[in-house]
Amino acid sequence: MPHANETLNQSEDAAAFDYDLSRRLVWYRRMGTLLNSARVQLVGALTSGMIGAHLVRLYYEQIPDDLISYDATIIGTAIAILMGYMIYRKVTSLPGTAALMNIIPAFTISYLTIAAFYFALRLDFSRQQFLLSYLMVVLFFFAVGFVAVRLRKPVYGYVPGGRTMALTGLDYADWIRIRTPQDARIDPQLPIVADFHAEEVTAEWERFLADEAIAGRRIFNAKQLLESLEGKVEIEHLSENSFGHLAPDSIYAPAKFYLDFIFALAAVILLSPLFLLVGLAIRLESKGPAIFRQERMGYRGRVFTIYKFRSMREAPEDASLENDMTQTDDARITLIGRIIRKTRIDELPQIFNILLGQMSWIGPRPETVRLADWYEKELPFYRYRHIVRPGITGWAQVKQGHVTSVWDVRDKLQFDFFYVKNFSIWLDILIVVQTVRVMLTGHGAK
């Protein structure tokens, strides 16, 4: 058995090694911080997207078109870059997001928005320069993001005990174990994470953490940090400390209702040819109606009828709970059904539910009445998810994918609670961005 002094020396050596690692990472962290700064990224994006695209077009374009306003093109690309950057920064500041995968959707939204605005006002602009600007900005952010992600991996010191041990298993950051408050003083810039309710956090630790927080050091509660990184709220109890006022009362809530209606009305007009083609293909492939109807639990616990394109063969009613969940590679799914499920086209008829005020574009997915009743008996505070309108897509859909078991619903509910707690326009934009990725890749498809 090792001597007490030997054990103490080993502990001190380990602590010294941890902090030596922290010091070696300082340079990388500073470079990563510089590349991740708004000033550097904006200057680089505007330079490549405006000046770079203009010079490339001049090089390849032999005869300029006198009818095209190149000034309007430069102004439009500048606005698209600023708008895309704002979306990109906002969505990547939210938890559980990977910066690189949000680059293309963020700038695609901004550039298409400006292009649509120019077309609507019949403004002449250079399509070639606009496309070049988009490609160069996307490539710039991929290059910067690729390097920054590898240089600027966050580093946290953690006090062992409680929920902090769950954090150390996440690849999001480098985790440095801090054994005593004296060790924590070696690097005053190192953020500290602790579970304030753990037995290991003694009165000495509490006084130290309070003093450091007052001095401006970043101190994190392990529960909130874990919730942020995973994008889930643990199902324990609903208290003022966890949720504040239980109803999401931001000014965005009423505005979202009207925005949902306007976009749904436009979508019905634009997508009506697609509705007819999909409906015809479904009817030709298998017997039964093109539209599937089902009772679902909705906003404020009210039952409503949901509309979807039928993607399965009609079968006798099954009273089992599992039958209410479509399994992966379900034998009941038709060939057309497999395609429209993978691309989420089967959900489009729910646009009419939005027009009726029963659903939103974004929110927790509505469950069948039978499943909702079962969940309420088995899971605490399940009804809380009905405090917002259910959606065609949602946080759980882009984070978790398709749920095939009633036992997976606990995780799904944690994602739903996170959405309600952090209800905002920026979280909705992030969900839109990631929904585009889901539709393109088929992630979580049934």
Residue pairs with C-beta under 8 A, 6 or more apart in sequence:
2 10
11 179
14 177
15 177
15 178
15 179
15 183
18 176
18 177
19 176
19 183
19 186
19 187
21 174
21 176
22 155
22 157
22 176
22 187
22 190
23 187
25 155
25 174
28 151
28 152
28 153
29 151
29 152
29 155
31 151
31 152
32 147
32 148
32 149
32 150
32 151
32 152
32 153
33 152
34 40
35 41
35 144
35 147
35 148
35 151
35 152
36 148
36 152
38 89
40 144
41 85
41 141
41 144
42 81
42 82
42 85
44 140
44 144
45 81
45 85
45 137
45 140
45 141
46 78
46 81
48 136
48 137
48 139
48 140
49 77
49 78
49 80
49 81
49 133
49 134
49 136
49 137
49 140
50 74
50 77
50 78
50 81
50 133
52 132
52 133
52 136
53 77
53 129
53 130
53 132
53 133
53 136
54 70
54 74
54 129
56 132
56 136
57 126
57 128
57 129
57 132
60 128
61 128
64 70
65 126
67 124
68 124
68 125
68 126
69 123
69 124
69 125
70 125
70 126
70 129
72 118
72 123
72 124
72 125
73 125
73 126
73 129
73 130
74 129
76 114
76 115
76 118
76 125
76 130
77 114
77 129
77 130
77 133
79 114
80 107
80 110
80 111
80 113
80 114
80 133
80 134
81 107
81 110
81 133
81 137
83 110
83 113
83 114
84 106
84 107
84 109
84 110
84 111
84 137
85 106
87 106
87 109
87 110
87 429
87 433
88 99
88 102
88 103
88 106
88 107
88 141
90 426
90 429
90 430
91 97
91 102
91 106
91 426
91 429
91 430
91 433
92 99
92 102
93 426
94 422
94 426
94 427
94 430
95 227
95 228
95 229
95 230
95 231
96 228
96 229
96 230
96 231
96 399
97 430
97 434
99 145
99 148
99 149
100 142
100 145
100 146
100 149
101 434
101 437
102 430
102 433
102 434
103 138
103 141
103 142
103 145
104 138
105 432
105 433
105 434
105 436
105 437
106 433
107 134
107 137
107 138
107 141
108 134
108 436
109 432
109 433
111 130
111 133
111 134
115 130
118 125
153 173
153 174
154 172
154 173
154 174
154 191
155 173
155 174
155 175
155 176
155 190
155 191
156 167
156 173
156 174
156 175
156 176
156 190
156 191
156 192
156 193
156 220
157 175
157 176
157 177
157 178
157 184
157 187
157 190
157 191
157 192
157 193
158 164
158 167
158 168
158 175
158 176
158 177
158 178
158 192
158 193
158 194
158 222
159 178
159 192
159 193
159 194
159 195
159 198
159 200
159 201
159 205
160 177
160 178
160 179
160 200
161 194
161 195
161 198
161 199
161 200
161 201
162 194
162 195
162 197
162 198
162 199
162 200
162 201
162 222
163 195
163 198
163 222
163 223
163 226
164 193
164 194
164 195
164 198
164 222
166 222
166 226
167 175
167 193
167 222
167 225
167 226
167 229
168 175
170 229
170 230
172 229
176 190
178 184
178 192
181 204
181 205
181 208
184 190
184 192
184 208
184 212
188 217
189 217
191 217
191 218
191 219
191 220
192 209
192 212
192 217
192 218
192 219
192 220
193 219
193 220
193 221
193 222
193 225
194 201
194 205
194 209
194 219
194 220
194 221
194 222
195 201
195 221
195 222
195 223
196 206
196 221
196 222
201 209
209 219
212 219
213 219
223 234
227 233
227 234
227 418
231 395
231 399
231 415
231 418
232 411
232 414
232 415
232 417
232 418
233 242
233 414
233 417
233 418
233 421
234 414
235 379
235 380
235 381
235 410
235 413
235 414
235 417
236 242
236 380
237 380
237 381
238 246
238 381
238 384
242 421
243 420
243 421
246 384
246 387
247 387
248 387
248 388
248 420
248 423
250 423
250 424
252 423
252 424
252 425
253 388
253 423
256 360
256 425
256 428
257 357
257 360
257 389
260 354
260 360
260 361
260 389
261 354
261 355
261 357
263 361
264 351
264 352
264 354
264 355
264 361
265 355
267 348
267 351
268 351
268 352
268 355
271 348
271 351
274 345
274 348
275 348
275 349
278 290
278 309
278 336
278 340
278 345
278 348
279 290
279 291
279 309
280 290
281 336
282 290
282 309
282 310
282 311
282 334
282 336
282 337
283 289
283 290
285 334
285 335
285 336
286 313
286 314
286 334
287 313
287 314
288 310
288 313
288 314
289 310
290 309
290 310
291 307
291 308
291 309
291 310
291 349
292 307
292 308
292 309
292 310
292 311
292 312
293 305
293 306
293 307
294 305
294 306
294 308
294 368
295 303
295 304
295 305
295 306
295 368
295 369
296 303
296 304
296 305
296 306
296 366
296 367
296 368
296 369
296 372
296 390
297 303
297 366
297 367
297 368
297 369
297 372
297 386
298 304
298 358
298 359
298 366
298 386
298 389
298 390
299 358
299 359
299 386
299 388
299 389
299 390
300 386
300 387
301 383
301 386
303 369
304 353
304 356
304 358
304 366
306 350
306 353
306 359
306 366
307 349
307 350
307 352
307 353
308 346
308 347
308 349
308 350
309 340
309 345
309 346
309 348
309 349
310 337
311 333
311 334
311 336
311 337
311 338
311 340
311 341
311 346
312 326
312 330
312 332
312 333
312 334
312 337
313 332
313 334
315 332
321 370
321 371
321 374
321 406
322 405
322 406
324 367
324 368
324 370
324 371
325 371
325 403
325 404
325 405
325 406
326 332
326 333
326 402
326 404
326 446
327 404
327 446
328 402
328 404
328 446
330 446
333 341
333 446
337 346
339 345
340 346
341 445
341 446
342 442
342 445
343 439
343 442
344 393
344 435
344 438
344 439
347 392
347 393
350 359
350 392
351 392
353 359
354 360
354 361
354 392
358 389
358 390
359 366
359 389
359 390
359 391
359 392
360 388
360 389
360 390
360 391
360 392
361 391
361 392
361 393
361 428
362 391
362 392
362 393
362 394
362 428
362 431
362 432
363 388
363 389
363 390
363 391
363 394
363 419
364 385
364 388
364 390
364 391
364 394
364 395
364 396
364 416
364 419
364 420
365 390
365 391
365 394
365 396
365 397
366 390
367 375
371 406
372 382
374 406
375 382
375 406
375 409
375 413
376 382
376 383
379 409
379 410
379 413
382 413
384 417
384 420
385 413
385 416
385 417
385 420
387 420
388 419
388 420
388 423
393 431
393 432
393 435
393 438
394 415
394 416
394 419
394 431
395 415
395 416
395 418
395 419
395 427
395 431
396 412
396 415
396 416
396 419
397 435
397 438
397 444
398 431
398 434
398 435
398 437
398 438
399 415
400 408
400 411
400 412
400 415
400 444
401 443
401 444
402 444
402 445
402 446
403 409
403 412
419 427
437 443
438 444
